[in-house]
Amino acid sequence: MRRTSSGRRLIVARPIGFCFGVQRAVNLAKQARRKFARVWTLGALIHNPEVVAELRREGIRAVNSLRQVRGGALIIRSHGCPPEIMDQARRLGVAVIDATCPHVGRVQRVVRDLKSAGYLVIIVGERDHPEVQSLLGYARDAGMVYDSKMKVDGRKLGVVAQTTIPLKAFQAALTDLGQRQFEELRVFNTICQEAASRQAAARKIAREVDLMVVIGGRNSANTSRLADIAREAGKQTHQVENRDELDPGWLLQAQRVGVTAGTSTPSWVVDDVLSALRTSRPCHRGCRGRRGA
């Protein structure tokens, strides 16, 4: 806990900053840039606009399709991708550097093995999230994203989790599936422990403060979950991507401020926001823009 110049207390969640998988992906991309004249990522390397902009300045560009790749190296982002995407990239003659988070890679192998053993693979997670899409690619026609209305009776079921979903969401899905009629049920808790630790820390801190500030990209699922957890605790919660989005008016009634950040939020962005919170003084409502240094 740190006390600011205005007497306000900041409680910062730990761990904070990049997780191992995200840091690894960024390091691999920068190493590739030193070797190749052109470096591409299929989609944003990580879900943080500040980092994506920094990489773009260094010559590492995100594209939406393999058709946009012109030589050089392609970085497979930390969320992973379906195996056929890597095969297609290699056929294009570009160097493929797999920056898939090792935790996601483990889930991919579990999914592949379950499919080979004749299981229907059920993925508990967000259907449109790139990690889930990559897992569906490994399951092929034997994979489904969990839905409470799905029909799975009489099948051999293998269940995995998107690495960043809350444990309670996974448990709720398992309770539902356990009430179905199935031949066999195999469950793999593939939730990343670091993501789970951040969620637990956010839940604990939210109970102790007047206001929560969650730092990270709005397109980051794990960051949004941290904000949801804080709101579920009944606390005023604001998600910001950088210090410029802070509003001193939020601090009017806040003597204790909790701060947490997603796994894709770099430490320099966290430090920048913390610096602003330490020096910002509450002012009257409507004073947005008159921030501290």
N, C-alpha and C positions, 0 to 999 in steps of 0.2 A: 504494500500500500504506500502511495506517495501523496504528500500534501502539496497542493499548488500554491502559487503566490497569493491567490485569493482566499486561501484557507480551505478550499475544496479538496476532497480526498479522491484520488484515482486508484482504482483497484484493477490491475491488469491481469488478465487470464494467462495461464501458462499451460502448455506451450503456446507460442505465438510466432508469426513469421512463416516462411515456407516450410512445408513438410519435406521429408526426405525425397519422395517421388517427384515433387515439383522442382526442388532444387536440382535434382539429377537431370531432369528434362532441360532446364535452362542451361545448365553446364554443358550438356551434350550439344545443344544448338549453338552455343558460342564457340565451342571447340570446332564444330563443323565449319563455322564461318571463317575460321582461321585457315582452313584447308581448302574450302571450295569458294569459287567466285560467286556462286548463286546458292542460296539456302532457302528452302521453302518449308512451310508447315501446312499440313492439310487441316484447315480450321485453325482457330486460335490455339497456340501451344498450351496455354493454360487460361483459365477464365478470370483474367485480370487485365483491364484495359491499360493500366499504367505499364505493366510489364510488356504487353504486346506492342505498345508504342515505343518502348525502349528498344525492343528487339528489331522493330522496323527501322529505327534510326541506325542500327548496326548492320542493316542489310539482310535481315532475316524476315521474310515476308510470308504472311498467311494467305492461302488461296482456298477457294471453295471446291475446286475440282482438279483432278489430275491433269485435265486438258490444259490447265494454266501453267503447269510445271514445264520449264524449259532448261533441261540439263541441271548439273550441279547435284545437290543432295536434298533429299526429302526427309524431314524429321517426323516420325510418328509420334504424335503428342502423348502426354501422360495418361490420357483416358484410354489409349489403345485404339485399335480399329479392326474391322473384320479382316480375316487373313487374305481374302481375295484382293483387298486394296493393296497390300504389300506386294502380292504377286503381280498385279497390274503395273505397279510402280517400277518393279525390277524389269519388266518387259519393255518399259520406256527407256531403259538404259541409264536411269539415275541411281545414285547411291542411296540406299535406304538405311537410315539410322533409327533404330527402334528405341524411343524414349518412353515407352509404356511403363507406367509405375510398376515396380516389381510386385506390389500387392495385387494390382489389377491383372498382371501376368499370371499370378497364381490362380486367380479365379478363372481366367481363360483356360488354363490347363484342366481345372476341375470340370468345367463345362464340357470340354472336348472329351475327357475320359467318361463322363456320364453319358454322353451321346453314344460313344463307342460301345458302352455296356448296355445299350438299349433302353435308357431312361428318357422319359419326357423331362426336359430341363425347364424348371420354372425359376425365373429371375425376379426377385422382389426388388423393385426400383422404379425409376421414372422412365417411361417408355422412350421418350425422345432424347434422353441424356446420351452423349456420345459413348460413355462407358457401357451402358446397357446395349446400345447398338453394336458395339464391338463384341459383346458376349453373345448376342443373337447370331452374329456372323460365325462364331465358333460352334454354336448349337445347330445352325442351319435349320432344316425342317423339323428338328426335334426340340425347338426352343419356344417358350412363351413367356411374356411378361405377366406377372401375377395380376389377377383381377378377381375381385370377390365373386364375380358372376361366371368365371371361367368353368368349363366342363372338363373334368380330369378323371372321372370315375373309372375304376378298373385298370388304371395304368400304373406302371412303375415310375415313381416320381423322384426326381433329384432337385433339391431346392438350394439356390445360392442367393446371396444378397449383393446388390450394388454396394461398393465399398464404403460409401459415405452416407447411407440412409440411417436414420435413428434406430436404435435397437428395438424400441417399442413398436415401430412399424413392422420390423421383421417378425417380432414375436406375435403380433396380431395376425399377420399372414399365416404363420405356422399354426396358430390356434384354429383358424378357419380351415386350412388344409387338413388338419388332423381330424376334422369332423366328416371328411369326405370318405367315400369308399374307394380304396386303392389297393393295388397288389403289394406294393412296397413303398416305403418313404425313407429317403436318405436326405439328411439336412447338413449343410455346410455353412457355418456362420463365417462369412467372408467379409464382415464389416472391418474396416481398417481401425486398428486400436487407437491410432493417433487422432483420427476423426472423432472416434467415440470419446476420447479423453477431452477433446476441445468442447464437445457438446456437454459433457459432465461438468466441466469447469464453468462454462457459460451458465448452466442451470444453477450451480452453487452461488456464483457471484451475483446473479440476478436477484436472488433472495436477499442480498445484503445491501443493495444500493437503491438509489432513487431514480437513476437513469442509466440506460445501457447504450453504448456506442459500439456498433459492429462495423468493422472495416473490411471492405472487399468488394469485388466486382458484382454488379447486379445480375450478371449472367452466371455467377458461381452458385451452384446448388448447395454446396456445403456451407458457404457463407450465409445464404438465405435461411438455412436451417438454424444456424446460431441465432439469427434475428427472431425466428419463430419461437425458439426455446425461451428467449428473454421475454417475448410478449406473452407467452403462456404463463409466465411467472407473474403477470399482471403489471409489468414495469414499462414505463415509457421507453421506447426503443427506436433508435435511428440507425439506418445503415448508410455509410458514406464510402465513397471510393477514394477520396483524398481529403486533405485538410480544407480545401476551398468549399467543401460542402457542409462544413460545420456551421451551425447557427448559434450565436451566443444566447439567443432567446431561450434555447433549450435548457440552459443552465440556471434559469431564474430560481427554481425551487430545488435544485439538485446540490446537496452537500456531499453526496457520495456518488461517484460516477464509475461504472464498470466499463471496461474496454476489452473486447475480444476481436479476433480476426480469423478469416478463413485460411485454409491451408495453402491457397494460391496468392495470398497477400504478402508482398515482400516486406522485409523488416524495415527498409528505409521509408516506406509509406506509413507503416505503423509508427515509427519514430516521429515522423512529420506530424501526424495527427496528435500524438501524445504531447509534442511540444506546443502545438496550438491550444490544446486543452489546458495545459499548465499555465499558459500566459493569458488566456482569454478570460475576460471579466464579464459576468452577467450584466445585461443591460435591459432596458424596457423592451417589451414585445414590439416587433416591427422594426427592430434595428438591424436586421440582417444586412450583412455587408460591412458593419463596423466591427471587425474581428480584431482579436489581439494579434501580436506579431507572430 
